[in-house]
Amino acid sequence: MKFHLPAFGLSLLLCSAPALKAEDWPQWLGPKGDSVWRETGLLKVFPDKGPPVKWKVPAGWGFSGPAVSGGRVVLMDYVIREGKPDANPGGRTAIKGDERVRCFDAATGQELWSHSYDAPLNLSFPAGPRCTPCVSDGMVYSIGAEGHVSCLSLADGKPVWDLDLKKTYNVESPIWGFATHPVVRGNLLYLRPGGPGSAVVAVDKKTGKEAWRALTAKEVGYAPPVLMEHGGKEQLIVAHGEAINSLDPETGAVHWTVPFVPSYGMAIMTPRVAGDYLVMGGIVKKSIGLKLKADLSTPDIAWEGTPKLGISPKNSTPVVDDGLLFGCDADGELRCLDPATGERLWTTDDVLGSTPNSGTFFMVKASPHWVIFNELGELILADLDPKGYKETARAMLMDPTSPGMGRKVIWSHPAFADKCVFARNDKQLICVSLAAPESAP
């Protein structure tokens, strides 16, 4: 295990916090997990040369998105020592190298510390870690592609505790790796190891000691747990390869279970709640809408997807806005969906210009426009409403580098904070300003 902190890193770290605190992006899908960027003072259109790049730094391999908290950017990546990260969707490929958790100054890109450990991978698409780190109460929680969980100090990167999911729960890694992002609630950190009775576990975030475990599934899936409140009661929603489940976040007691079986165990998208409806989708063209009940009893199935109904994402998660669901479907189609009925109000291929196998883009609701980052490395501003999609700006940020279904792709969700977009490929991490001129510092 390796740890590196530049001699000047700590003093720079302590001096780098902005005077006026903007909303951070400390975890997967943002501070509230809803893919909404609540920043103001953003560009309405791009300059002729595109939005300005504030800084860029070298990065290694990885699908993991960055997290931003307190003026710091945290990123997981991978340094290959032996092997090649090919894209074989039907089998595992072994490579050797180090996984790293790295911290940068959000204003300058200066590396503040780096924590690394030996991490041989034997996965399909073994190009590094999948999970976006979670920053909570001064700690960084990260999950490696083979299930190495780390708790590190955000201030200096020093290890607090770690946990090996494969050894602790006697499980094999999923074929596409551990990809369920860490989620924190209060003093609990939720993880998805798999195995008998441990499809989801809660550990004390300060010590790593298990608090409870629940559920059994042959395929643990790749969807992170979701905290939601309905009928005045908080629930933890867990989707695995066989069902959607509602649990008590404190105890793990199961409220209800509804069968839902995507092909190949590919429960990937984060379940979404829109009013009284919960929507989940997966391949091949499978999706479901559940009407929730205030008394925590089993919800009714409002609709089930067909080739012409619902949404079945592979790599990305839809966004709820004004009672509707907007999202990237299986092969890159942007759809607008009524979550109560599953009806598709409209569909467009304009984000990618085509529908390649597993075509992917990531999107957040912002003001005045939605912000979309696609697998081609393009950043898009667009207006989305019940009537359709209207693009207002598009710029190339970075080249796609990861092997993916016969083409190069970027399958990493950016972070959005400090009026900036923080995006990565397998060669660099960049910070791009979207600050409108009158609001630029």
C-alpha positions in Angstrom: 0.0 0.0 0.0 1.3 3.4 -1.0 0.6 6.9 0.4 1.9 10.1 -1.1 1.4 13.7 0.2 3.5 16.5 -1.4 5.4 18.5 1.2 3.3 21.6 0.5 0.1 19.7 0.1 -1.4 20.1 3.6 -0.8 23.9 3.8 -2.2 24.3 0.3 -5.2 22.2 1.3 -6.0 24.2 4.4 -5.8 27.5 2.4 -7.8 26.5 -0.6 -11.4 26.5 0.7 -13.5 29.2 -1.2 -14.6 32.2 0.8 -18.2 31.6 -0.4 -19.2 28.0 -0.3 -21.1 26.7 -3.3 -23.0 23.5 -3.3 -20.6 20.5 -3.6 -21.0 17.3 -5.6 -19.8 14.8 -2.9 -21.2 11.6 -4.2 -22.8 9.8 -7.2 -25.5 11.9 -8.8 -24.9 14.9 -6.6 -25.5 16.1 -3.0 -29.1 14.8 -2.9 -28.6 11.9 -5.3 -31.2 13.4 -7.7 -29.0 14.6 -10.6 -29.9 18.2 -10.1 -27.2 20.9 -10.2 -28.6 23.8 -8.2 -25.8 26.3 -9.1 -26.7 29.7 -10.5 -24.9 32.1 -12.8 -24.2 29.5 -15.5 -23.6 30.0 -19.2 -26.6 30.1 -21.5 -24.5 29.4 -24.6 -20.8 28.5 -25.2 -18.2 30.9 -26.4 -17.0 30.3 -30.0 -14.0 28.3 -28.7 -16.1 26.3 -26.2 -16.2 26.7 -22.5 -12.8 27.5 -20.9 -10.7 24.8 -19.5 -9.4 25.9 -16.1 -7.0 23.0 -15.6 -6.2 19.5 -16.7 -4.1 16.8 -14.9 -3.0 13.3 -15.9 -5.2 10.5 -14.8 -5.2 6.7 -15.1 -7.8 4.2 -16.2 -11.2 4.1 -14.7 -15.0 4.5 -15.1 -15.3 6.1 -11.6 -16.6 9.6 -11.6 -15.1 12.4 -9.5 -16.6 13.8 -6.3 -16.2 17.4 -5.2 -16.3 18.6 -1.6 -14.9 21.6 0.3 -12.7 22.8 -2.5 -11.3 19.3 -3.2 -11.8 16.9 -6.1 -11.5 13.1 -5.3 -11.0 10.6 -8.1 -10.3 6.9 -8.3 -8.1 5.6 -11.1 -6.0 2.6 -12.1 -2.3 2.2 -13.2 -1.8 -0.9 -15.3 1.4 -2.8 -14.8 0.6 -5.9 -16.8 -2.2 -6.8 -19.3 -4.6 -5.0 -21.5 -8.1 -3.7 -20.6 -10.0 -5.2 -23.5 -13.8 -5.0 -23.8 -15.1 -8.6 -23.8 -18.7 -8.5 -22.6 -18.9 -12.2 -22.3 -15.9 -13.1 -20.2 -13.3 -12.0 -17.7 -9.8 -10.6 -18.5 -7.0 -10.5 -16.0 -4.8 -7.5 -15.6 -2.4 -6.3 -12.8 -1.9 -2.8 -11.4 -2.6 -0.4 -8.6 -5.9 1.3 -7.7 -5.6 4.8 -6.5 -7.7 7.3 -4.6 -6.4 10.8 -5.4 -7.3 14.3 -4.2 -6.8 17.5 -6.1 -7.3 21.2 -5.3 -10.6 22.1 -7.1 -9.3 25.6 -8.0 -5.9 24.7 -9.4 -5.8 21.0 -10.1 -2.8 20.6 -7.9 -2.6 17.1 -6.4 -2.8 17.2 -2.7 -2.5 13.5 -1.8 -2.7 10.0 -3.3 -3.5 6.6 -1.7 -2.8 3.5 -3.7 -2.8 -0.3 -3.3 -2.1 -3.4 -5.3 -5.3 -4.5 -7.1 -5.2 -7.3 -9.7 -8.4 -7.4 -11.7 -10.2 -10.3 -13.3 -13.3 -8.8 -14.8 -15.1 -8.1 -18.1 -14.1 -4.5 -19.1 -11.3 -4.4 -16.5 -10.4 -0.8 -17.2 -10.2 0.3 -13.5 -12.6 1.2 -10.7 -16.3 1.9 -11.3 -17.6 3.6 -8.2 -17.7 7.3 -7.6 -16.3 8.1 -4.1 -18.5 9.4 -1.4 -17.3 12.3 0.8 -19.0 12.6 4.2 -18.0 14.4 7.4 -14.4 14.8 6.3 -14.0 11.2 5.2 -13.7 9.7 1.7 -15.3 6.3 1.1 -14.2 4.4 -2.1 -14.9 1.0 -3.5 -12.5 -0.7 -5.9 -13.4 -2.8 -8.9 -12.7 -6.0 -6.9 -14.4 -4.9 -3.7 -11.6 -3.1 -1.8 -13.4 -0.5 0.4 -11.4 2.3 1.9 -12.2 5.0 4.4 -9.6 7.9 4.1 -9.2 11.3 5.6 -10.2 14.0 3.2 -7.7 16.3 4.8 -4.6 14.3 4.1 -5.6 10.9 2.6 -4.5 8.8 5.6 -6.3 5.5 5.9 -8.9 5.2 8.7 -10.1 1.6 7.9 -10.5 -0.7 5.0 -12.7 -3.7 4.1 -12.3 -6.5 1.5 -15.8 -7.4 0.4 -14.7 -10.6 -1.3 -12.9 -12.0 1.7 -15.3 -10.7 4.4 -18.4 -12.1 2.7 -16.8 -15.0 0.8 -18.1 -13.8 -2.6 -16.7 -13.6 -6.1 -16.8 -10.2 -7.8 -19.6 -9.6 -10.3 -18.5 -10.2 -13.9 -18.5 -6.4 -14.5 -16.9 -5.6 -11.1 -18.2 -4.0 -7.9 -20.0 -1.0 -9.3 -22.6 0.0 -6.7 -21.6 3.4 -5.5 -21.2 4.0 -1.7 -24.1 5.7 0.0 -24.1 7.3 3.5 -26.9 8.0 5.8 -26.1 9.3 9.3 -23.5 7.0 10.8 -24.2 4.2 8.3 -22.4 3.4 5.0 -24.4 1.1 2.7 -22.5 -1.5 0.6 -23.5 -4.3 -1.8 -21.2 -7.3 -1.4 -23.5 -10.1 -2.4 -23.6 -13.6 -1.0 -26.2 -15.4 1.2 -28.0 -12.8 3.3 -25.7 -10.0 2.3 -26.9 -8.5 -0.9 -26.8 -5.2 1.1 -25.0 -4.5 4.3 -24.7 -1.4 6.5 -21.5 -0.6 8.3 -20.5 2.0 10.8 -18.9 4.7 8.7 -16.4 5.5 11.4 -15.1 2.0 12.0 -16.2 -0.2 9.1 -17.9 -2.6 11.6 -21.1 -4.2 10.3 -24.4 -3.0 11.7 -26.7 -5.3 9.7 -27.0 -7.3 6.6 -30.0 -8.3 4.4 -31.3 -10.0 1.3 -30.0 -12.9 -0.9 -29.6 -12.8 -4.6 -27.8 -15.0 -7.1 -26.9 -11.8 -9.0 -26.2 -8.9 -6.7 -26.4 -6.4 -9.6 -24.8 -3.0 -10.0 -27.4 -0.5 -8.7 -26.6 1.6 -5.7 -29.0 1.7 -2.8 -31.4 4.7 -2.8 -32.8 6.5 0.2 -36.3 7.8 -0.3 -39.1 9.2 1.8 -42.7 8.3 1.0 -45.7 8.8 3.2 -43.5 10.4 5.8 -41.4 7.2 6.2 -37.8 6.9 5.0 -36.9 3.7 3.1 -33.8 2.2 1.6 -34.5 0.9 -1.9 -32.3 -1.9 -3.1 -32.5 -3.4 -6.6 -30.6 -6.5 -7.4 -30.7 -9.1 -10.2 -34.0 -10.6 -9.1 -36.1 -8.0 -7.3 -36.7 -4.5 -6.1 -36.8 -4.3 -2.3 -37.7 -1.7 0.4 -35.8 -1.9 3.7 -35.7 0.0 7.0 -32.5 2.1 6.7 -31.6 1.6 10.4 -32.2 -2.1 10.8 -32.3 -3.7 7.3 -35.8 -5.1 8.0 -37.5 -5.8 4.7 -40.8 -3.9 4.1 -41.6 -5.3 0.7 -40.2 -7.1 -2.3 -41.3 -7.0 -6.0 -39.8 -9.4 -8.5 -37.8 -7.7 -11.3 -35.3 -9.7 -13.3 -33.2 -7.9 -15.9 -31.1 -10.1 -18.2 -27.6 -11.1 -17.1 -28.1 -9.6 -13.6 -27.8 -6.1 -15.1 -29.7 -4.1 -12.5 -27.6 -1.0 -13.1 -29.6 2.2 -13.1 -30.3 3.9 -9.8 -34.0 3.4 -9.0 -35.9 6.6 -9.4 -38.9 7.9 -7.5 -41.3 10.4 -9.0 -44.2 11.3 -6.7 -46.0 8.1 -5.9 -44.2 6.0 -8.5 -40.9 4.2 -8.5 -39.3 3.3 -11.8 -36.6 0.7 -12.5 -35.2 -0.5 -15.8 -32.6 -2.9 -17.3 -31.8 -5.0 -20.3 -33.2 -6.4 -22.4 -35.9 -3.8 -22.8 -37.2 -4.5 -19.3 -38.7 -1.9 -17.0 -41.3 -1.5 -14.4 -43.4 1.2 -12.7 -44.5 0.7 -9.1 -47.2 2.7 -7.3 -46.0 3.2 -3.8 -48.2 3.0 -0.7 -47.9 5.2 2.3 -48.3 2.3 4.8 -45.1 0.5 3.5 -47.1 -2.4 2.2 -46.2 -3.9 -1.2 -46.7 -1.5 -4.0 -48.9 -2.2 -7.0 -47.4 -2.8 -10.4 -48.6 0.2 -12.4 -47.0 -0.9 -15.7 -44.4 -3.2 -17.1 -42.2 -2.3 -20.0 -42.4 -3.5 -23.6 -40.3 -2.6 -26.6 -42.6 0.4 -27.0 -43.2 1.2 -23.4 -40.9 2.2 -20.5 -37.2 2.8 -20.3 -34.4 0.3 -19.9 -31.0 2.0 -19.4 -27.7 0.1 -19.5 -25.1 2.5 -18.1 -26.9 5.7 -17.0 -29.7 6.8 -14.7 -32.8 8.9 -15.7 -33.6 12.2 -14.1 -36.9 13.2 -12.6 -38.1 16.7 -13.4 -41.6 18.2 -13.0 -43.2 14.8 -12.6 -41.6 13.3 -15.7 -38.6 11.1 -16.3 -35.9 12.0 -18.8 -33.1 9.5 -19.5 -30.7 7.6 -21.8 -32.3 4.3 -22.9 -30.4 1.1 -23.8 -28.5 2.3 -26.9 -28.3 6.1 -26.5 -31.9 7.2 -27.2 -33.0 10.1 -25.0 -36.6 9.5 -23.9 -39.2 11.4 -22.0 -41.4 9.1 -19.9 -44.5 9.4 -17.9 -43.6 7.4 -14.7 -47.3 6.8 -13.9 -48.0 4.9 -17.1 -44.6 4.2 -18.8 -45.8 6.1 -21.9 -42.9 7.6 -23.9 -43.9 11.2 -24.7 -41.0 11.5 -27.1 -37.7 10.0 -28.2 -34.6 11.5 -30.0 -31.2 10.2 -31.2 -29.8 13.7 -31.3 -27.5 13.4 -28.3 -25.3 10.8 -29.9 -26.4 11.2 -33.5 -27.1 7.4 -33.7 -27.9 4.5 -31.4 -24.7 2.5 -31.0 -24.7 -0.7 -28.9 -24.8 0.5 -25.2 -24.7 4.2 -26.3 -24.3 6.2 -23.2 -24.6 9.8 -21.9 -25.0 11.4 -18.5 -27.3 14.3 -17.7 -28.2 16.7 -15.0 -31.0 19.2 -14.6 -29.5 22.7 -14.2 -30.6 26.3 -14.9 -31.0 27.7 -17.4 -30.4 24.5 -19.4 -29.9 20.8 -18.8 -26.2 19.7 -19.1 -25.4 16.5 -20.9 -22.0 14.8 -21.3 -21.9 12.0 -23.8 -19.6 9.0 -24.5 -18.0 10.9 -27.4 -16.6 13.5 -24.9 -19.0 16.2 -25.9 -20.7 18.6 -23.5 -24.2 19.7 -24.5 -26.6 22.4 -23.2 -30.2 21.6 -24.0 -33.8 22.4 -23.1 -36.0 19.4 -22.2 -39.7 19.6 -21.6 -42.8 17.5 -22.3 -42.8 18.6 -26.0 -39.2 17.6 -26.9 -35.5 18.3 -27.0 -33.9 21.5 -28.1 -30.1 21.7 -28.2 -28.6 25.2 -27.5 -24.8 24.5 -27.4 -22.3 21.6 -27.9 -18.5 21.5 -27.4 -15.8 18.8 -27.4 -14.2 18.5 -24.0 -12.0 15.4 -24.3 -11.4 12.3 -26.5 -13.0 9.0 -25.7 -10.3 6.5 -24.6 -11.9 3.4 -23.1 -12.6 0.3 -25.2 -16.3 -0.3 -25.3 -18.4 -2.5 -27.7 -16.1 -2.0 -30.7 -15.4 1.7 -30.2 -13.7 4.2 -27.9 -16.0 5.6 -25.2 -16.2 7.7 -22.0 -18.4 6.0 -19.5 -17.7 8.2 -16.5 -20.3 10.6 -15.0 -18.8 14.1 -14.4 -19.2 16.1 -11.2 -20.8 19.6 -11.2 -19.7 22.1 -8.6 -18.2 25.6 -8.2 -19.8 26.6 -11.6 -17.5 24.0 -13.2 -17.8 20.5 -14.8 -15.2 18.0 -13.6 -14.8 15.2 -16.2 -12.3 12.4 -16.8 -11.2 9.9 -19.4 -8.4 7.3 -19.0 -5.7 10.0 -19.6 -6.8 13.1 -17.8 -9.1 14.8 -15.4 -10.2 18.3 -16.5 -12.1 21.2 -14.9 -14.2 23.3 -17.3 -15.8 26.5 -16.3 -19.5 27.1 -17.1 -19.6 30.4 -15.2 -21.4 33.1 -17.0 -19.1 36.1 -17.5 -20.8 38.3 -14.9 -20.5 35.6 -12.3 -17.0 34.5 -13.1 -14.5 35.0 -10.2 
